[in-house]
Amino acid sequence: MTPYFYTITVTKDDIDFNSHVNNVTYLSWMIDAATAHSAAVEFDYEKCLDLGGTWVAKSHTIEYKKPAFEHDELQMKTWIEDIGKILSTRRYELIRPSDGAVICEGKTEWVFVDSEKMRPMKIPVEIIEGFKNF
């Protein structure tokens, strides 16, 4: 499916004791990019709740390739790799455009769940079509 691009500027708060971006920050950026992508296809958190569901993470995988530093301008590319009945696999690639370095790559498996029962439910066709038509 069509990728979504999310721009990040590394701040002092993103830096750890090794003077580069903290590992946990990358996960936060992945979630931020996924959330922004969902909003761009008009299925943000509130819209999903209107359909009776919400997304929860089943798993996250991150492979760190190069460090990023304070003031770096980064671009996160994210896309839906696969979407099934209840599970969606989302991929991520974080690049530093100034030198073309791939900073990290990641994957999240998201499960769509009933927002009240917190049990898996079928992903509404409107959501699937929203991502396919983006």
LOGULUM-123650 format. One line per 2 residues: number of its first residue (from 1); for each residue x negated, y, z of C-alpha. Coordinates in Angstrom, 2 decimals. Last residue first. Layout:
N
NUM> X Y Z  ...
# end
This chain:
134
134> 4.64 6.42 0.28  7.17 4.11 -1.42
132> 5.90 0.87 0.13  5.62 2.45 3.59
130> 9.19 3.78 3.51  10.47 0.55 1.94
128> 9.22 -1.46 4.91  10.70 1.06 7.35
126> 14.09 1.07 5.62  14.05 -2.77 5.53
124> 14.15 -2.81 9.32  11.35 -4.89 10.86
122> 13.02 -7.96 12.34  12.87 -8.04 16.12
120> 10.23 -9.10 18.62  11.30 -8.80 22.26
118> 10.95 -5.67 24.36  14.61 -6.02 25.41
116> 15.36 -2.30 25.19  13.10 -1.12 22.36
114> 13.60 -4.30 20.33  10.13 -5.09 19.06
112> 8.09 -4.52 15.89  4.72 -6.20 16.24
110> 1.54 -4.38 15.19  -1.65 -6.23 14.22
108> -4.48 -3.74 14.19  -7.58 -3.73 12.01
106> -10.77 -1.75 12.05  -13.74 -0.41 10.19
104> -16.39 1.88 11.61  -18.72 4.76 10.84
102> -19.02 4.24 7.08  -21.59 6.81 6.07
100> -20.78 8.95 3.01  -23.31 11.61 4.06
98> -21.10 14.66 4.66  -17.93 12.55 4.25
96> -18.37 10.72 7.59  -16.13 7.72 7.04
94> -13.67 5.80 9.24  -11.94 2.82 7.62
92> -8.71 1.42 9.03  -6.46 -1.55 8.30
90> -2.88 -2.19 9.43  -1.28 -5.63 9.71
88> 2.48 -5.58 10.26  4.42 -8.20 12.16
86> 8.18 -8.83 12.59  9.39 -10.04 9.18
84> 6.19 -9.38 7.27  4.06 -6.40 6.42
82> 0.55 -6.74 5.06  -2.43 -4.47 4.48
80> -0.69 -1.32 5.62  -3.12 1.54 5.16
78> -5.50 3.75 7.07  -8.30 6.07 5.96
76> -9.94 8.01 8.76  -12.02 11.01 7.71
74> -14.73 12.43 9.91  -16.19 15.88 10.52
72> -19.09 15.55 12.94  -19.17 18.30 15.60
70> -20.32 15.91 18.36  -21.78 12.69 17.00
68> -20.81 9.55 15.11  -22.70 6.28 15.34
66> -22.94 3.81 12.47  -21.26 0.44 11.68
64> -18.89 -0.33 14.54  -16.48 -3.16 13.82
62> -13.12 -2.66 15.51  -10.39 -5.26 16.02
60> -7.07 -4.52 17.72  -4.42 -7.07 18.66
58> -0.69 -7.46 19.31  0.01 -3.74 19.45
56> 3.57 -2.61 20.09  5.86 -0.86 17.62
54> 9.35 0.35 18.52  12.90 -0.74 17.92
52> 16.61 0.04 17.91  16.85 1.86 14.56
50> 17.16 5.19 16.38  14.11 4.11 18.37
48> 12.21 3.79 15.09  13.28 7.33 14.18
46> 12.06 8.61 17.56  8.65 6.95 17.21
44> 8.03 8.23 13.68  9.52 6.62 10.60
42> 9.52 9.49 8.11  6.76 8.07 5.87
40> 4.47 10.84 7.13  5.52 10.10 10.73
38> 4.35 6.50 10.33  1.04 7.74 8.91
36> 0.60 10.14 11.84  1.20 7.33 14.33
34> -1.23 5.02 12.54  -3.85 7.79 12.48
32> -3.39 8.51 16.20  -3.62 4.78 17.00
30> -6.87 4.51 15.04  -8.17 7.67 16.71
28> -7.50 6.20 20.16  -9.31 3.02 19.16
26> -12.31 5.06 18.03  -12.28 6.94 21.34
24> -12.71 3.69 23.27  -16.17 3.21 21.73
22> -17.37 6.61 22.96  -18.69 8.87 20.22
20> -22.43 9.51 20.53  -24.64 11.05 23.21
18> -25.36 7.69 24.93  -23.43 8.85 28.04
16> -20.26 9.19 25.96  -18.99 11.80 23.48
14> -15.32 12.28 22.55  -14.84 15.09 25.10
12> -17.58 17.11 23.36  -15.46 17.14 20.20
10> -15.62 15.11 17.00  -13.53 16.66 14.23
8> -11.03 14.18 12.79  -9.13 14.11 9.50
6> -6.42 11.52 8.75  -5.95 10.01 5.31
4> -3.07 7.66 4.46  -3.60 4.75 2.11
2> -1.03 3.61 -0.46  0.00 0.00 0.00
# end
